[in-house]
Amino acid sequence: MAEVRLQWLRPTEVLAAQASKSIAYLPIGPLEWHGPHLPLGTDPLQAETVALALAERVGGVVHPTLYWGTERERNPQTLRNLGFHGDEWIVGMDFPGMALASFYAPEEQFALVARWNLEALIAHGFRLVVIVNGHGAINQIAHLQRLAAELTARGPARVLYTFPLGYVTTEPGHATITETAALLSLNAHRVDLAALPPIAEPLHIPEWAIADAASFAGDFTPDHAVHAEADPRRATAGLGQRNFAAATHAVAEIVDAAWKEIA
């Protein structure tokens, strides 16, 4: 298998990769609380996994993963959906009482770092730069989409925004079944389901900072517990493998189409 990680390539290999297919992938996501059972790097690790699979399948090289991300304060309605009063100041998933805060960057700093890395890849001659985003924060998505549109309009490269797992599941959630399955498939030894209560007990969202997509959207249970179908304790490595395969396939089609337009 050919090496696709930019940090391991010699200069002549980078140039050869560009001559073959001038695509660079930029995986990105923050170190963030994902319940007591998952690693802090859950988001960027998922992004990196898909980026490497894309490079092997479509072509191109993978920039070192940016363990970098942003969040905003939760709005009152979202707070109520998740079981709070609505007047609290809570940024992202840093709920009161969590054992460790996330490593969120202020959004203006996030935007500058993301811009610099994208512009550096363009300056090094890559014709298609693919953002592989692993973090679903509204402001992170907005900044990355805006940068992709602006830098594409300016040229000479095209910048493409992607959010892989968002294409293949209706339950991206946060530290729920999808992300737990993903990490089980990558390294089951780094997932500690025993850190969660027995499956017969409800996972109350404010207590664990584990939240399913339905609850975020306002379809919450009476006691603000994670819905059964999204329960991380039901995750399997097989589900994670299937989701990664489907996500890689979906994004590969998007990247292929974008490359054909500029090749």
C-alpha positions as CSV (number, residue, x, y, z in Angstrom):
1,M,0.0,0.0,0.0
2,A,1.5,3.3,-1.0
3,E,2.1,5.9,1.6
4,V,-0.4,8.8,1.5
5,R,0.4,10.7,4.7
6,L,2.0,14.0,3.8
7,Q,4.2,14.0,6.9
8,W,5.8,10.7,5.7
9,L,6.4,11.7,2.1
10,R,9.7,12.9,0.7
11,P,9.6,15.9,-1.6
12,T,9.9,13.9,-4.8
13,E,7.0,11.7,-3.6
14,V,4.8,14.7,-3.0
15,L,5.5,16.0,-6.5
16,A,4.8,12.6,-7.9
17,A,1.5,12.3,-6.1
18,Q,0.5,15.8,-7.4
19,A,1.4,14.8,-10.9
20,S,-0.8,11.7,-10.6
21,K,-3.8,13.3,-8.9
22,S,-3.4,16.7,-7.3
23,I,-5.7,16.2,-4.3
24,A,-5.0,16.9,-0.6
25,Y,-7.3,16.0,2.2
26,L,-7.5,18.0,5.4
27,P,-9.1,16.1,8.3
28,I,-10.2,18.3,11.2
29,G,-12.0,18.1,14.5
30,P,-11.5,19.1,18.2
31,L,-10.4,17.3,21.3
32,E,-13.8,17.1,22.9
33,W,-15.7,15.5,25.7
34,H,-17.4,12.4,24.3
35,G,-18.8,10.9,27.5
36,P,-16.6,9.0,29.9
37,H,-16.4,6.1,27.5
38,L,-14.8,7.6,24.4
39,P,-11.4,9.2,23.6
40,L,-11.2,13.0,23.4
41,G,-10.1,12.7,19.8
42,T,-13.3,10.9,18.6
43,D,-14.2,13.5,16.0
44,P,-10.7,14.0,14.4
45,L,-10.0,10.3,14.5
46,Q,-13.1,9.6,12.5
47,A,-12.2,12.3,10.0
48,E,-8.7,11.0,9.7
49,T,-9.9,7.4,9.0
50,V,-12.1,8.5,6.2
51,A,-9.5,10.8,4.7
52,L,-6.9,8.0,4.6
53,A,-9.5,5.7,3.0
54,L,-10.3,8.3,0.4
55,A,-6.6,8.9,-0.5
56,E,-6.2,5.1,-1.0
57,R,-9.4,4.8,-3.1
58,V,-9.5,8.1,-5.1
59,G,-5.9,9.3,-4.9
60,G,-4.1,12.2,-3.3
61,V,-2.4,12.8,0.0
62,V,-3.6,13.4,3.5
63,H,-2.4,16.4,5.5
64,P,-1.7,15.7,9.2
65,T,-5.0,15.8,11.1
66,L,-5.8,19.1,12.8
67,Y,-7.0,18.4,16.3
68,W,-8.7,21.7,16.3
69,G,-12.3,22.8,16.5
70,T,-14.8,25.3,17.8
71,E,-18.2,25.6,19.5
72,R,-20.6,28.3,20.5
73,E,-22.9,28.7,23.5
74,R,-26.1,26.7,23.3
75,N,-29.2,28.6,22.6
76,P,-32.1,28.5,25.1
77,Q,-34.2,26.2,23.0
78,T,-31.4,23.7,22.5
79,L,-30.7,23.8,26.2
80,R,-34.3,23.0,27.0
81,N,-34.3,20.2,24.4
82,L,-31.4,18.7,26.3
83,G,-33.0,18.9,29.7
84,F,-31.7,22.3,31.0
85,H,-33.7,25.4,32.0
86,G,-32.6,27.4,29.0
87,D,-30.8,30.3,30.8
88,E,-27.5,28.5,31.4
89,W,-24.2,29.4,29.7
90,I,-23.0,26.1,28.2
91,V,-20.5,25.9,25.4
92,G,-20.8,22.9,23.2
93,M,-20.8,19.7,25.2
94,D,-19.1,21.1,28.2
95,F,-22.0,20.5,30.5
96,P,-21.8,21.4,34.3
97,G,-20.1,18.7,36.3
98,M,-18.1,17.0,33.5
99,A,-14.8,15.6,34.6
100,L,-12.8,17.4,31.9
101,A,-13.5,20.3,29.6
102,S,-13.1,20.1,25.9
103,F,-10.3,21.9,24.0
104,Y,-12.5,24.3,22.0
105,A,-10.9,27.2,20.2
106,P,-12.7,30.5,19.9
107,E,-14.3,30.6,16.5
108,E,-12.3,33.5,15.2
109,Q,-9.1,31.6,16.0
110,F,-10.4,28.4,14.5
111,A,-11.3,30.2,11.3
112,L,-7.7,31.7,11.0
113,V,-6.0,28.3,11.6
114,A,-8.3,26.6,9.1
115,R,-7.7,29.3,6.5
116,W,-4.0,29.2,6.9
117,N,-3.8,25.4,6.4
118,L,-6.1,25.5,3.4
119,E,-4.2,28.4,1.8
120,A,-0.9,26.5,2.5
121,L,-2.1,23.5,0.6
122,I,-3.2,25.7,-2.3
123,A,0.1,27.5,-2.3
124,H,1.9,24.2,-2.5
125,G,0.1,23.5,-5.8
126,F,-2.8,21.2,-4.9
127,R,-5.6,21.7,-7.3
128,L,-8.4,20.1,-5.2
129,V,-8.4,20.4,-1.4
130,V,-10.9,18.3,0.4
131,I,-12.0,19.3,4.0
132,V,-12.9,16.2,5.9
133,N,-14.8,17.5,8.9
134,G,-15.5,15.3,11.9
135,H,-17.3,17.8,14.1
136,G,-20.9,18.8,13.8
137,A,-20.9,22.2,15.5
138,I,-23.0,24.7,13.6
139,N,-20.4,27.4,13.7
140,Q,-17.5,25.1,12.7
141,I,-19.5,23.8,9.7
142,A,-20.4,27.4,8.7
143,H,-16.8,28.6,8.8
144,L,-15.5,25.7,6.8
145,Q,-18.3,26.0,4.2
146,R,-17.6,29.7,3.9
147,L,-13.9,29.2,3.5
148,A,-14.5,26.5,0.9
149,A,-16.7,28.8,-1.1
150,E,-14.4,31.8,-0.8
151,L,-11.2,30.0,-1.7
152,T,-12.8,28.2,-4.6
153,A,-14.0,31.5,-5.9
154,R,-10.6,33.1,-5.6
155,G,-8.8,30.1,-7.2
156,P,-6.7,28.6,-8.5
157,A,-7.7,25.5,-6.6
158,R,-11.1,24.1,-5.7
159,V,-11.8,23.6,-2.0
160,L,-14.5,21.0,-1.2
161,Y,-16.3,20.7,2.2
162,T,-17.4,17.2,3.3
163,F,-18.9,15.8,6.5
164,P,-18.6,12.1,6.0
165,L,-20.8,10.5,8.6
166,G,-23.5,13.0,8.0
167,Y,-24.0,11.4,4.6
168,V,-24.7,7.9,5.9
169,T,-26.7,8.0,9.2
170,T,-29.6,9.9,10.7
171,E,-28.1,9.4,14.1
172,P,-24.8,11.3,14.1
173,G,-25.6,12.4,17.7
174,H,-22.8,13.0,20.2
175,A,-21.1,10.1,21.8
176,T,-24.2,8.0,21.0
177,I,-24.3,4.7,19.0
178,T,-22.8,6.0,15.8
179,E,-19.6,7.5,17.3
180,T,-19.2,4.7,19.8
181,A,-19.5,2.1,17.0
182,A,-16.9,4.1,15.0
183,L,-14.4,4.0,17.8
184,L,-15.1,0.4,18.6
185,S,-14.2,-0.4,15.0
186,L,-11.0,1.6,15.2
187,N,-9.6,0.5,18.6
188,A,-12.0,-1.3,20.9
189,H,-9.4,-1.1,23.7
190,R,-9.9,2.7,23.8
191,V,-13.6,2.4,24.4
192,D,-14.8,1.8,28.0
193,L,-18.5,1.0,28.0
194,A,-18.1,-0.1,31.6
195,A,-17.8,3.6,32.4
196,L,-21.5,3.9,31.6
197,P,-24.3,2.6,33.8
198,P,-25.9,-0.8,33.0
199,I,-28.1,-0.7,29.9
200,A,-31.3,-1.0,32.0
201,E,-30.6,2.4,33.4
202,P,-31.5,5.6,31.4
203,L,-28.7,7.8,30.1
204,H,-29.8,11.2,31.1
205,I,-28.4,13.8,28.8
206,P,-27.6,16.6,31.3
207,E,-25.8,14.1,33.5
208,W,-23.6,12.5,30.9
209,A,-23.3,15.0,28.0
210,I,-24.2,12.3,25.6
211,A,-27.0,13.5,23.3
212,D,-28.8,11.9,20.4
213,A,-29.8,13.8,17.2
214,A,-33.5,13.5,17.9
215,S,-33.1,15.3,21.3
216,F,-31.0,18.0,19.8
217,A,-33.8,18.6,17.3
218,G,-36.5,18.8,20.0
219,D,-37.8,15.2,19.9
220,F,-36.7,14.4,23.4
221,T,-37.9,11.8,25.9
222,P,-39.9,12.9,29.0
223,D,-36.9,12.4,31.3
224,H,-34.4,13.7,28.8
225,A,-32.7,10.4,28.4
226,V,-30.9,9.2,25.2
227,H,-33.4,7.4,22.9
228,A,-33.0,3.6,23.0
229,E,-32.1,3.4,19.3
230,A,-29.2,5.8,19.8
231,D,-27.9,4.3,23.1
232,P,-24.1,4.0,22.9
233,R,-24.3,0.8,24.9
234,R,-25.9,-0.9,21.8
235,A,-22.9,0.0,19.6
236,T,-20.9,-2.7,17.8
237,A,-17.6,-2.6,15.9
238,G,-19.5,-4.1,12.9
239,L,-21.8,-1.1,12.7
240,G,-18.8,1.2,12.8
241,Q,-17.1,-0.6,10.0
242,R,-20.3,-0.5,7.9
243,N,-20.7,3.2,8.5
244,F,-17.1,4.0,7.6
245,A,-17.4,2.0,4.4
246,A,-20.6,3.8,3.4
247,A,-19.1,7.2,4.3
248,T,-16.0,6.5,2.3
249,H,-18.1,5.4,-0.7
250,A,-20.3,8.5,-0.5
251,V,-17.5,11.0,-0.2
252,A,-15.4,9.3,-2.8
253,E,-18.2,9.8,-5.4
254,I,-18.3,13.5,-4.4
255,V,-14.5,13.9,-4.7
256,D,-14.4,12.0,-8.0
257,A,-17.0,14.2,-9.5
258,A,-15.2,17.4,-8.3
259,W,-11.9,16.1,-9.7
260,K,-13.4,15.3,-13.1
261,E,-14.7,18.9,-13.3
262,I,-11.2,20.4,-12.9
263,A,-9.0,17.7,-14.4
